[in-house]
Amino acid sequence: MSGKELDRQPVSRRLWTDWLYERVGMPTPFLGIGIAGLLLLTLFLIGSLGGGFERLEVEGLAWWESRDGRVGVLIALLGGLLPTALRYHELGTRADLEALARSPLWSGELPDALSRATTGSPRAALAFGFSGILVVPLIALLVDRDASIYFTTWYWGLAQIWTWTVGFFATFTGGILTYRVYSDARTFARLARSLPEVDLLERDALLPFARQGLRSAVPGVIFLTFLALNLMDEGFLLSAVLIGAVVGVQNIATLMLPLRGLRDRLREAKRFEIARVNAAIRGKPNALVGSPLAGGEGPSLTDLLTWRRFVESVPEWPIDLSTFGRFALYVGIPLLSWVAAALVERALDVVIG
């Protein structure tokens, strides 16, 4: 199949979100900002009508110093951020799959996974979404640790109903995003291991695997950043540690799955090429068939030794350490800054108290 035929081939099937965003007629980030803005406006109206701002003024607290105010704002922001993150994951995954389909990695028939925008089962995605809803009561129980208060009439005011409802929406979307990220990561790992050939001289075609792994880790880091904003509240410490640990493990898995699959394939390709070079050094006829050194009068012993050293030096990871370091720095700065601020505040409370 020629490159032109691959360019004309529709790689990705349309998703229902394509239809939704086309009907809305608004760029993805603007829609997310609009959702968050609408939720924040609703929260402001509830606080005004319910007397929440007057209570804060009487207590001498700013809204971010109040647990209900801070959590309400964070949930509103997550309500706009998570659908946006899900949409960008869909678009990014589709772009990576299409880049792989246009690449010379597959000279014959394309793998079936390259004919879909994303992978996985819609039913499984919904199941993950509904299971994600359980995060809201889990955090509530870890924070208050007294389930009886949720069965009292005074607790369920308009603000609490809003918080739980928007929280359910955010965690439902987050559950779907978690499933899609993990499912797509496994697909890219399988695609990497099924590569018929790997050109050790030209690794640019492998960049979609690295992009997919790095992109998959971003939503989890953002969620950890939002979670860290509550570390100043002692009641959130246990839930932040437990949920943060789960999200951290998930982040590492979704980052490493595509990269580990490609690493295995690169390592296999290196071993195969080194075995061919070693056979050629021993004088085995036709040992270099299919190798970049094949053809002509044949390489000299010096050429073979130089080529073997080069093959041995080819990185087995599809992303270099400097790029990974910059990625970790960019996404880690917000998280580390909030964690450091919370720890400093906690230390000052202990010393002054």
C-alpha positions in Angstrom: 0.0 0.0 0.0 1.5 3.3 -1.1 1.9 6.4 1.0 -0.7 8.2 -1.1 -3.2 5.4 -0.6 -2.6 5.7 3.2 -3.2 9.5 3.0 -6.5 9.0 1.3 -7.7 6.2 3.6 -10.0 7.4 6.4 -8.1 6.0 9.4 -10.4 6.9 12.3 -14.1 6.3 12.8 -16.2 9.2 14.0 -17.1 9.4 17.6 -20.3 10.7 19.2 -18.3 13.5 20.7 -17.4 14.6 17.1 -21.1 15.1 16.5 -21.6 16.9 19.8 -18.8 19.4 19.3 -19.9 20.1 15.8 -23.4 20.9 17.0 -22.1 23.1 19.7 -19.9 24.9 17.2 -17.4 26.1 19.8 -13.7 25.3 20.1 -12.9 22.6 22.7 -11.1 24.9 25.3 -13.9 27.5 25.1 -16.5 24.9 25.7 -14.6 23.7 28.8 -14.2 27.3 30.0 -17.9 27.9 29.4 -18.9 24.9 31.4 -16.7 25.9 34.3 -17.9 29.5 34.1 -21.5 28.4 34.2 -20.9 26.1 37.2 -19.0 28.9 39.0 -21.9 31.3 38.3 -24.4 28.9 39.7 -22.2 28.4 42.8 -22.0 32.1 43.3 -25.8 32.5 43.1 -26.3 29.6 45.6 -23.8 31.3 48.0 -25.5 34.6 47.6 -29.1 33.4 48.0 -28.2 30.9 50.8 -26.3 33.4 52.9 -23.0 31.7 52.5 -21.0 34.9 51.9 -22.5 36.5 54.9 -21.4 33.6 57.1 -17.9 33.8 55.7 -17.8 37.5 56.5 -19.0 36.9 60.1 -16.4 34.2 60.6 -13.7 36.5 59.0 -12.8 33.9 56.3 -12.0 34.2 52.6 -13.8 31.8 50.3 -10.6 29.7 49.8 -10.2 29.4 53.6 -13.6 27.7 53.8 -13.7 24.0 53.0 -17.1 24.3 51.3 -16.1 27.3 49.3 -12.8 25.9 48.2 -14.2 22.5 47.3 -17.1 24.0 45.4 -14.8 26.1 43.2 -12.4 23.2 42.6 -15.3 20.9 41.6 -16.7 23.5 39.3 -13.3 23.9 37.6 -13.0 20.1 37.3 -16.4 20.0 35.8 -15.1 22.0 32.9 -11.6 20.6 32.8 -12.3 16.9 32.6 -14.6 16.9 29.6 -12.0 19.1 27.9 -9.2 16.7 28.8 -11.3 13.7 27.5 -11.9 15.5 24.2 -8.2 16.4 23.8 -7.3 12.8 24.6 -9.6 11.6 21.8 -8.2 14.1 19.3 -4.6 13.4 20.3 -5.1 9.6 20.1 -6.7 9.9 16.7 -3.8 12.1 15.5 -1.3 9.6 16.7 -3.1 6.7 15.1 -3.3 8.5 11.8 0.4 9.4 12.0 1.2 5.7 12.5 -1.0 4.8 9.6 0.7 7.2 7.3 4.2 6.1 8.4 6.3 3.5 6.6 6.2 1.3 9.7 3.7 -1.0 8.0 4.4 -1.8 4.4 1.4 -4.1 3.9 -2.0 -4.3 5.5 -2.6 -1.9 8.4 -3.4 -3.3 11.8 -7.1 -3.2 12.7 -6.4 -0.8 15.6 -5.5 1.9 13.1 -9.0 1.9 11.7 -10.5 3.3 14.9 -10.4 6.7 16.6 -10.0 5.1 20.0 -10.3 1.6 21.4 -12.2 -0.2 24.1 -15.9 -1.0 24.8 -18.5 1.8 25.3 -20.1 -0.4 28.0 -16.8 -0.7 29.8 -16.3 3.1 29.5 -19.7 3.7 31.1 -19.0 1.2 33.8 -15.8 3.0 34.6 -17.7 6.3 34.6 -20.3 5.0 37.1 -17.6 3.5 39.3 -15.9 6.8 39.3 -18.9 8.3 41.0 -18.0 6.3 44.1 -15.0 8.6 44.5 -17.3 11.4 45.8 -18.7 9.5 48.8 -15.3 7.9 49.4 -13.7 11.3 49.8 -16.6 12.5 51.9 -16.3 9.6 54.3 -12.5 9.9 54.5 -12.8 13.6 55.3 -15.6 13.6 57.8 -15.4 9.9 59.0 -18.9 10.1 60.3 -21.5 8.7 57.9 -24.3 9.7 60.2 -24.1 13.4 59.1 -25.1 12.4 55.6 -28.5 11.1 56.9 -29.5 14.4 58.6 -31.8 17.0 57.1 -29.6 20.0 58.1 -26.7 18.7 56.0 -28.5 18.6 52.7 -28.8 22.3 51.7 -28.8 23.6 48.2 -25.0 24.1 48.3 -24.3 20.5 49.3 -26.7 19.1 46.7 -24.9 21.2 44.1 -21.5 20.0 45.3 -22.5 16.4 45.2 -24.2 16.7 41.8 -21.4 18.4 40.1 -18.9 16.1 41.8 -20.8 13.1 40.4 -20.6 14.7 36.9 -16.8 15.4 37.2 -16.0 11.9 38.6 -18.2 10.2 36.0 -16.3 12.0 33.3 -13.0 11.2 35.0 -13.9 7.5 35.1 -14.5 7.4 31.4 -11.3 9.3 30.8 -9.4 6.8 33.0 -10.8 3.9 30.9 -10.0 5.5 27.6 -6.5 6.4 28.6 -5.7 2.9 29.9 -7.4 1.2 26.9 -5.6 3.3 24.4 -2.3 2.8 26.2 -2.7 -0.9 25.9 -3.5 -0.6 22.2 -0.4 1.4 21.5 1.6 -1.2 23.4 0.2 -3.9 21.2 0.9 -1.9 18.1 4.5 -1.4 19.2 5.1 -5.1 19.8 3.5 -6.0 16.4 5.8 -3.8 14.3 7.1 -5.9 11.5 10.3 -4.0 11.3 12.0 -1.2 13.2 14.4 1.2 11.4 17.2 1.9 13.9 18.4 4.8 11.7 15.1 6.6 11.5 13.2 6.8 14.8 11.0 9.8 14.0 8.2 7.5 12.9 8.1 6.1 16.4 7.3 9.5 18.0 3.5 8.9 18.1 4.1 6.2 20.8 6.0 8.7 23.0 3.5 11.4 22.5 0.7 9.1 23.4 2.4 8.0 26.6 3.2 11.6 27.7 -0.3 12.9 26.9 -1.9 10.1 28.8 -0.1 11.1 32.0 -1.2 14.8 31.9 -4.8 14.5 33.2 -3.7 12.5 36.2 -1.1 15.1 37.1 -3.6 17.9 36.7 -6.0 16.0 39.0 -3.3 15.5 41.6 -2.6 19.3 41.4 -6.3 20.0 42.2 -6.2 17.4 45.0 -3.1 19.0 46.5 -4.9 22.3 46.8 -6.8 20.7 49.8 -3.7 19.6 51.7 -4.0 22.7 53.8 -7.1 21.1 55.3 -6.1 18.4 57.8 -9.3 16.5 57.0 -8.3 16.0 53.4 -4.9 14.6 54.2 -5.9 10.9 54.3 -8.1 11.1 51.2 -5.4 13.0 49.3 -2.7 10.5 50.2 -4.8 7.4 49.3 -6.4 8.8 46.1 -3.2 10.5 45.1 -1.3 7.1 45.4 -3.9 5.4 43.2 -3.8 8.2 40.6 0.0 8.2 40.7 0.2 4.4 40.0 -2.3 4.8 37.2 -0.3 7.7 35.7 2.9 5.6 35.7 1.1 2.7 34.1 -0.5 4.8 31.3 2.8 6.5 30.7 4.9 3.4 30.6 2.5 1.0 28.6 3.1 2.5 25.1 6.7 3.3 25.9 7.4 -0.2 27.4 5.8 -1.9 24.4 8.0 0.0 22.0 11.1 -0.5 24.1 10.5 -4.3 23.9 10.3 -4.0 20.1 13.4 -1.8 19.9 15.4 -4.1 22.1 14.3 -7.1 19.9 15.3 -5.2 16.7 18.7 -4.3 18.2 19.4 -7.9 19.3 18.4 -9.2 15.8 20.7 -6.7 14.0 23.6 -7.4 16.4 23.2 -11.1 15.8 23.4 -10.5 12.0 26.5 -8.4 12.4 28.1 -11.0 14.6 27.3 -13.7 12.0 28.8 -11.5 9.3 32.0 -11.0 11.3 32.3 -14.8 11.6 32.1 -15.0 7.8 28.6 -16.5 7.5 27.3 -16.0 3.9 24.2 -13.8 3.4 24.2 -12.9 7.1 23.4 -9.2 6.3 20.3 -9.8 4.2 17.8 -7.1 5.1 20.4 -5.1 7.0 21.2 -1.5 6.1 24.8 -2.7 5.4 23.6 -5.2 2.8 24.5 -4.5 -0.8 27.6 -3.6 -2.8 30.8 -5.5 -2.2 30.1 -5.9 1.5 31.3 -4.0 4.5 34.8 -4.4 5.9 35.5 -5.6 9.4 35.9 -2.1 10.6 32.5 -1.1 9.1 30.9 -4.1 10.9 32.5 -3.3 14.2 31.5 0.4 13.9 27.9 -0.5 12.9 27.7 -2.9 15.9 28.8 -0.2 18.3 26.2 2.2 16.8 23.4 -0.3 17.1 24.4 -1.0 20.7 24.2 2.7 21.5 20.7 3.2 20.0 18.4 4.2 22.9 15.8 1.5 23.7 13.3 4.1 24.9 11.4 6.1 22.2 11.9 9.3 24.2 15.1 10.8 25.4 15.8 11.7 29.0 15.9 15.5 28.3 12.4 15.5 26.7 11.0 13.4 29.6 12.7 15.7 32.1 11.1 18.8 30.6 7.7 17.1 30.6 8.1 16.1 34.2 9.2 19.6 35.1 6.3 21.4 33.3 3.5 19.2 34.7 5.2 18.8 38.1 5.8 22.4 39.0 2.1 23.2 39.9 1.8 20.0 42.0 5.1 20.5 43.8 4.4 24.1 44.5 1.0 23.5 46.1 2.4 20.5 48.1 5.3 22.6 49.3 3.0 25.5 50.3 0.7 23.1 52.2 3.6 21.5 54.1 5.1 24.9 55.0 1.7 26.1 56.3 1.3 22.9 58.3 4.8 23.3 59.7 4.1 26.9 60.7 0.9 25.9 62.5 2.8 23.3 64.5 5.6 25.8 65.4 3.4 28.7 66.3 0.7 26.6 67.9 
